């Protein structure tokens, strides 16, 4: 489905009118709001910036908010031969910040978005004012479950009949939410992965995600000096709470908040709580501001 065709998210007016050209294709993005300190929202797999459809407008009342679809996802270009590794996505994210002219934005990320922004910061020297990560890949042993099976047997999954592929993706999407996804939301998340091209794109990006791209920065996590806030759904079945504890232990000054009755997608399961946290500066940021004053 091309970027000019109708998608389920069009019904709620979620559009990405701007483009950023890379060697592997075009990244689509949008900015909402003006003024205040800029914040960048980073999605994970197999989702798109549509995840932020309720969060971004709430934040845009007082800040400029940047959203985008990673290359290979959503409305950004998807085609064979793309480098969709975490390392490549981190390089693109650092370049995108430069393209936007953002020196030290606040950054919010979940799922593989966490690994992308951590690697961009620790390996690509991208600078942030503060960082909020929730229910995210960060390091350690995260190749597990269905994800590990896809990486081990990509040719089998790529050859699934279309109906079986759609059923698998649908089940995976539902598994990420503790409260359940509305039918229209589920349809929007599924849309980019339907059809022969979508199916190929789905397994293309999963095949390229690897712990090999998170290991290089793990030893540097303790050296992060910016304020870091971690949020985690207590009922996350994709990256259970111990992954949040793992990251919290490796970033000594980070603050960790548990979100009750929520799974992997806080945007869907606990949007009000997520917005409340994002509107409130991390404790370490307020402390630093007091010292600087």
Phi, psi and omega in degrees: 000121182283167184294340181271353182274162180291138176232159179303326182289345177298330184297335179255011176074026179270105182231153177237088189281342186263157181229151176225117185277134175235172180295336183255008179135182186264133172262129179261141184210172178208156173238135178241139175077170179218157177079174181069175179283131184294148177228137180247129182253126189239119183272174178240201182253146000262048189257195179209183180295347176303337175305330187265012188301330178264330184284312185301313179298326179294317179289329184290352176294336182227356183218161169274130187240130179249131177230154180199161172258125175307151173303134182092002184226157172052235183264357175286163185299142176226117176201163181299148176090356180288143173272106183246022177292160176299324180297315180292319179295326178294319177297318179295321180297317178299320179291324180295320176299320177295318179300321179282348182073029180263117182277307181220072179282163165284143182232135179234130184211149172221169182055220181294346174302328178298313179295322181296313183285329176294315180294321178299322181286315189270335181250319183265000177065026173293140184254134177235154172283315177203166187222130173241125181235135176219140177042060191233151165292132179223319181177191181073207182263094182246357175281100188213166173058220182301321180304314180296322179295320179297318180293325182281331185225056184298326182292327179291311182293323179295336182265003180301144171302151184306318182295324180288321177298313181297323179294320179295313181296318179300316179297320179296317179298316180295326182296337184281343183252133177281326183268342181101144181263138174296151181305320181291325178291317178300318179297322180293320179290328182282330189310313183294344186254008181272158179078173183299318181291319179295319179297316178298319181293323181299310183281337176298314183287322180294322181300333187265357180274127187211147173299339179300336181268350176259336181300320185301334182254357184303319182290347181264355183302322181293342182268002178295129184252345180284159176298134180232128177241131178247132175239143181211131175287129182295340183248027177292118180263349179269312173233086185303166186309331180298337177288326175292319177296318178305311182291320180300321180291336184263348172243089193307324184268002183291152174254141183238128179236129177269138180250114181288154176055035180223147178255222186287332185251090178297332179300329182263321187272330184213056184299322181294317179294321179297313179299318180301317178295318184288335177280346180254127180297148173303147181306317182295329178290318179295321179297315180296320179299321178295322179291317181296325181293000000 
